[in-house]
Amino acid sequence: MLCCSVFGRGGQPRLGHQLCAVGSVMQPLTLTTTSDGGCCSRRQCRGFRHQRRFMPANDKKFKEIVPKKKFTPEVFPSLEERLRELNPALRDPELHHQVNIGAGRWDTETNKQKRNRQRAELRSFREDKSLHKLARDDKLEVDVNAVQEEWPYDAGIQHVRVLAQHCGIYKDLFGPYAYFNPVLPMRVTYDYSDDLVSVVHRGNIIKPSEAKTKPSVQFSSPPDALWTLELTNPDGDLYTPDSECLHWLVCNIRGGDVATGDELVPYLPPVPPLGVGYQRMVFVLYQQTAPLTDVDQYRVKDTLCLRSRSFQTAEFHRQHEAVITPVGLCWYNTDWDTSLNKYYQQTLGMKEPIYEYEFPKPYLAPMVHYPSRRNFVHYMDIHRDSKETSETMLLQRLKQLDPFKTETPRLPYPHAHPISYMLPTWRSQEIKKERLGIGKYRELYRNEYDITAETDQELQDASQFEVERGHAARLGLDWQTVYQGKKKTKTLKEKEEALKIEESEKQAQSA
């Protein structure tokens, strides 16, 4: 056969190829082919068609073999246009403009007077050479108490307002278009013990067990001024989604003394259900221009009924906006703790609500008969029902319990005793997980073991548990003493160092 790179169409030789002479007869060069049909010549058996697409476009002889794709480019919106689509406030700023429903700053001096005073103070500080010397020597001290007294009336107003907007306080209480400046600072404290109190700041965490009693609220006030104090939970209404749970409402407070006010709604401790996460407990202080008289509709008859405490702060402010003005704000976050078990049943007389988030089920590939490179124990567990796995672990845990003994704590040194090398890898891994209590074996242990405990009782229980299982007999003497509680904080390295010190002392005495 002839190679395709030698002859062209019609048997004519291609350019760059010559004929060879055999005797006196001119014959073309004959090439052989391999068994797979390929040419044995080292020349590549393709023409110049693949090079034509790389030829310059201004060549008249060039003919486009691969036509260009004709498409219409899609124009995407810019970032500004996209943000305008997502945020309705940018589309119509006048319609979504926020309104200040609070009072202005309680400053006795104007902004111009304040700037002049600050400039004069800075000028005096720059001219004071003693301050420069203290600053260079790193001995300049700042009165922190003076800064804390001035901050709530100066930069603290804007800081608290920004934090409240970030936490959604204004939006959930007064609507999406209302806000106010907390110009009057409050100090709200809960009695934690005889010497300690839990202070409410701006979003700190206070447990329900710390807020069982009525808080102490203090704020500066003229002797004849009237105030209204409100404690509400915008996340705590179990019956109406768009309402709040009112925990405390006192109106007509005279002179800053909360005890002199009319308590419309008695104080109720925070009762966040299990599974809902953190809830916000918000204190709002209103300034009154006149006494509130038509407020009997907010008075609660059954103080332990959560349904009767449904409340809307925006509606309350809308009805009395001619008389009350919000001026103070502080809040804290709280979540469920064990003290609420008895409070729901014994005090409120209701079953404790428990919520559970339904996570979307992850994608699970169909089960195959022979899974490739998968641990078959884990593979079978992920295809089992989670309730069936929990039931199996519960039965295994109940087998280890004794009704006449305390529950065995988790082992302080789970891998102290060895695992037989004769066991397969998957079995040794399962034994390690069971000892550590991870994965599905987490349900075998309810009580966490604290290695830094002051007493040896937990170590004694762990040692007894090891003896019952038959593992303590295979332990070394040092590890047995650790399990038996004779050495709780000393490690083996410390023991070796102590032995070395004793040997060195003996050698020194003998010498």
Helices and strands as residue ranges (DSSP letters): G 9-11, E 20-22, E 25-27, G 49-54, H 79-86, H 88-91, E 99-100, H 111-127, H 129-136, H 144-150, G 151-153, H 155-166, H 169-174, E 178-179, E 187-191, E 197-200, E 202-205, G 208-210, E 216-218, E 226-233, E 244-254, G 258-260, E 262-265, E 279-288, G 296-298, G 307-309, E 310-311, H 313-319, E 324-334, H 340-342, I 343-347, H 376-382, H 386-399, H 425-436, G 439-444, H 457-469, G 472-474, H 477-483, H 492-510
